[in-house]
Amino acid sequence: MTFSTTLFVISWICFFVFADKKKIIYFYPTCLLATYFSAAVDFLFTEHYPLWDYPHGTKMQTYIYHLMQQFGIYPVVTYLFLQTIPKRKTKFKLIRHIFYWTLLAIFIEWLAITTHFMEHMKWWNLGYSYTADWLLFFLFYGHFRWWNKKLQE
């Protein structure tokens, strides 16, 4: 539980220190999407088709950890990711930006695994997680662009 609490607190400290809160109207819908995805994926892949697990916690501790993810790290990381998208968006700069954020995401997962807070099951591994992180960050970027076009109409 210490790992999840620490991650939750650090993510919100980063939000309060680094986030440009004036831009919340632009980022909030995509952060909400990240929260929904987190809830759906955690429920599906830990309960119905377990690809990862948090082995040392009770059911209640695991549930609390999921809530901390859904209302902590996922929306905060998504917000900061969107906020730091390069102003001049070339393909190279966008891919480099996503690369840095996926490295952060996979590093956090690696820490969770090496500290035995989390374990992969069945065929899932860090490679699949890293690929999924790329897909998610591209999805969040696409949703952000789509939402902001809607705002400008």
N, C-alpha and C positions, 0 to 999 in steps of 0.2 A: 504494500500500500504506500510505502514511502516513495517509491519511484513515481507512481501516478500523482501523488500529492505534490511532489517537487516539480514535476513537469507542468502541472496545472498552475502552480504559483509562478513559476518562471515565465510561462507563456503570458499570463496576465500582467506581470511586471513589464515584460517587453511591450505589450500592448499599450499600457499607460505611459511608458517612456517614449516609445518610437512611433506610435500610430498618429496619423493626422486625422483627428476625430471629426474635423469639418467635412471630410469626404465620406462620411458613413453612408449617406444616401446612395453613393455610387457603388460601395463595396458590400453593403449589408445583404442584398439579395443573393449574391454569390456565396457569402459566408453562411447564409441560411441553407443554401444548397449543399455546402460542405457538411453542415451539421446533419442534414437529412441523410446524405450518403453515409456518413459515419454511423448513424443509428441503424440504417438498413443493413449495411455490410457487417457491422458487429453482431447484429441479431442473427443474420443469415449464416455467417461463417464461424460463429462460435457456438451457436445453439443447434442449428439444423444440419449443417454440413461443416463440421469443425476443421478449419484449415489452420487455425492458431488458437492458443489458449493461454490463460493466465493461471498457471498450475498451483500456486501457493496460496490462493485466496479462497474464501468461502463464496458461495453464490452471491451473497449480499455485497461482499467486497468487490467482486467482479462487476456487478451491476453499478456500483459507485464509480469504479474505474471507467466504465463505459460513459457514464454521465460526465465525468471530468474530461474525457476526450471530446465528447460531443459539445460541451459548453466551454471548453478551454482551448486545448491545443488546435483542434481542427478549424474553428472559426478564426482564432487569432493568427495562425499561420497563413490561412487563406487571405485574411485582411492585409497582413504585412507583405505577402507575395504580390497581391494586386497593387498595393501602394508603391511598391518598388519596381514595377514594370518600367523599363527604360522609356523616357519621353520620346526619343527618336527610335521608333520600333523598326529595326531591320530584322530580318530572319535570324541572322547571326546573334544579335543582341538578345532577342527573345529566347532563342535556344540556350544561350549561355546563362541567361537569367533562370530559366527552368532547371538547367543543369545544377546550378548552385543550390536551389531550393530542394531538388530531389536528393542531393548529397546530404543536406541537413536532415531530411526526412528519413533516409536510409540509415544515417548515423544514429539517430534516436532509436530506431528499431533495432539496430545492431546492439546498442547499449542495453535495451530491454532484454534481448536474447542472452547476451553475455552475462548479465546480472541474474539470469534465470527468472526474471519477472514475467517473461513471455516465452512461449515455445511454438515453433511451427509444427504442424501435423500433416499427415498424409503426404502429398506431393509438393506442398507449398514451401518456398524458401526465399531467401533475400533477393534472389534474381527476379522472381515473380513480383515481389513487393516493389522492387525498383522500377520494373516495367509499369506496374499499376500506378506508381507515383507519377511517372511521366504522363500517363494517360489522364490522370486526375488533374494535374496542373494545366495541361492543354485544355481539358474540359472547362476548368474554372476560368481560364483566360477567354475561351470562346463564349462562355456564358456572360462574363463581365462585358465583353464587347457588345454582345447582343442586347443585354439589359441597358447599357448606356445609349445605344442607338434608339431604343424605345423611349428613354427619358428625354432625348432630344427631339422627338417627333411632336 
